[in-house]
Amino acid sequence: MPETREQQAWQLFNAGRLDESRAVTGELLRMDPANARLLQLDGMICARQQRYAEAEARLKAALEIERSYQGLLLLGQLYLVAGKTASAEACLLEASELQPESPEPRLTLGNLYAHLGKHEQAIESYRWLVENAHADAGVWGNMAISLEMLRSNGEARQAATEALQLDADNPSANLVLARLDRRDDRTRDSVARLQVAIANNQHPIHRANLLSELGHALDRMGDFDAAFDAFRRANADLQAVAASAPFDKDLYRRRIAHFRDAGTLPAGAGESDETGRQLIFFVGFPRSGTTLLEQILQTRPGVVTTQEEPLITDLIAQLTGGERRLDAYPAILAGLSASAIDGLRQLYMENLQRVTRSSGAGLTYIDKLPLNIIEAGFIHMLFPAARFIVALRDPRDVCLSCFMQSFKLNPATLHFLDLEDTARFYAAVLELWGHYKSILGGLRYHEYRYEDLVVNFDATSKQILEFVGVEWDLAVRSFHEQAGAKMVRTPSFIDVSTPLYTRAVGRWKNYGAQVAAIQDILAPYVAAFGYSAWNQAHSSPQPQPRP
């Protein structure tokens, strides 16, 4: 039986001959513009060619003709690629309702929830796949990751073991077991497992995660040259991925330059003092110890934290009309009317109360996202009465720690794949913060050093809590016990549920030869933040005894 033109279009698509497939599809759609299947195909072609707006329009048009399972699944997957996670979730949930026995939307939802840090929901999706005999090694491995993030370590180990019975090289399962072994002081077992897993995994992102964990294990063992080499290899893999990623590495550099060169910033209008007084923006450079203080702040009644929800980033995307137009900011601020500023304030507060699930005049909201330090001018314009807590840490430790982490790739973390790049980015960000302090009238902030919090816990935490406006008591010392019952979304999640330790203070000294390349870039900030004198006074820092 001769193939039809529609079959030919699909065959060309499956063969990767996208332009030819689209030519045939376009010809057929001109004759039958209401053909949902052809509109889906045209949308898939556009998606493969990274023409996401056109793809979305085609797939939505197909759904208007026929509300089908396949159409919802395709649109949901497109929204995932485009970063529209809320829309993706809605489509995938509807697809599951149409075909409740189908595993594909459940799997995609599980991975979406895990990506968003909604690990309870991710596990629910993965468990459905297990209970309905649709779980392969990937499902078990991903479930192990989510269980570990929730500190269900026994279940995480069991899920990882199930994954390895199906695929001995599963990267997620090996990563979880290696991390659990390191946490349980079986570091040599962790290293041995990782070395085998790295040799047997060629996917650059999986290998980078495994190499990064190997670096941390070797660092714990004191083999610092080998550890640095593992971090370097991990970042080389991520650089290869970043080369084809749709991220603009210079986005933040342009934004920093704009704010730095601006003599003044637009003034806020119509600000409610009551609203601003409820807000504290907790900022700094990544890996400055912010997660530790966040856990301490969460012990205080009336203090609500955001768990690194990108509320300001989302507000900027709303202001500019979408993530693809983020470069319109910050120039767009100059033309904002008072009513537009009030609208942004209202939207921010609605989103804040939604993500924290709390509201009330007596609450203090801590919006913690370190790189919001870049947006301090915009934040001050919106909420002049808001306050800032600014985390400082020895710049050499900060930059080394950023280099040592396996972050998800985005326009900011692309700078952390090279140590000198990290240092230059750090210098630009902290220079901008100094600029803000000099030009923003009425800016209220409290800077503290991570090292002081670790070494002189009571006095430093009392000063911070006094700035926040809440009482200090002995329960603050037991912050790690409360943290152990909570999910932490940052790379610090392994350590914040343990008592204070000092091994991260002055870690850069173990990597003296490597850090030497960035000493000149960081020297002004080492001096400005008093770290030369601090290191002389605390040559062997020890934490205060814990109760």
Helices and strands as residue ranges (DSSP letters): H 5-14, H 18-31, H 36-48, H 52-65, H 69-82, H 85-98, H 103-116, H 119-131, H 137-149, H 153-166, H 171-183, H 187-199, H 204-221, H 224-242, H 251-261, H 273-277, E 279-284, H 290-297, E 303-305, H 311-320, G 323-328, G 331-335, H 338-356, E 364-368, G 370-375, H 376-382, E 387-392, H 395-404, G 413-417, H 419-439, E 444-449, H 450-455, H 457-468, G 474-478, H 479-483, G 491-494, G 507-511, H 512-515, G 516-518, H 519-528, H 531-537
